[in-house]
């Protein structure tokens, strides 16, 4: 069976889709052995304590950043070089 050139991309798309569906289906069959729900650690207390220790820094109070080098200029006409 020979695939015509016009249908080559659709055939490739179909093959990749079938493989990904097979992989997703096989991954969904894998079930963890213990059925206990996952519990996440409480992190709110540590974050609140750390935030209370630090002072507030405003972005406008920080000094300006020095830019080294030429500024970026978008080349809208590729035939002209600068």
N, C-alpha and C positions, 0 to 999 in steps of 0.2 A: 504494500500500500504506500503510495507516494502522496505526500501532502503538497498541495499547490502553494506557490509563493504568497498568494493573497491571504491564505488561511493559516499561514505559519504562526503569526503572532497570536491569533485566537487559539490555536492548538497549544501553544506554549502557556498562555493564560489559563486554559482549562487544566493542563497538567499540574501547574503550580497550585491552582485552587484545589484540586483533588488531593494533592499531597498535604496541603495545610489543613484541610478538613480531616484527613486521616490522623494527622498528628494531634489536632485539637480533640478529636473524639477519643483517641487513646489516652490523652492526658486527663480527660474528664472521668475515665474509668478508674484511675488511680485514686484510692481513697485512703486518707490517713488512718492508722490503726486505732489511735485513741480519739474518742468523740468529744473530749472536753473542749469547750470554747477557749479561744486564745484570749488571755488577759494582758492588757497593756499596763505598764508601770505608770504611776502618778508622777508627772513631771511639773505640774503647775506650781507646787510649793517651792521647788528649787529655783524656778525661773523668776517667780515673784520676789524671792529673797535676793537673788542676784541683781535684779533690776532696781531694787530699793537701795542697794549699796552704791550704785554708780550714779554720777550726776548726769543731767540731761545735756546733750551736745546738739546744738542747732547747726544745720548745714550752712546757713548764711554767715555764721560766726567763723567758719574755717577759712584759712587763707586760700587764695586762688592757686590753681595748679599751673605750673609752668609747662608749656608744650614745647618739646624739643623737635626741631625739624620743620619742614615745610607743611603748611596745612593741606589737607586733602581737597582736591578740586576734581569734581566728577568730569570725566572726558566724554562730553556728549557727541563729539564728532571724532570718531576713531581715525579718520584719515589725517587729521592734524595732530602732530606730536608737539608737546611743549618742552 
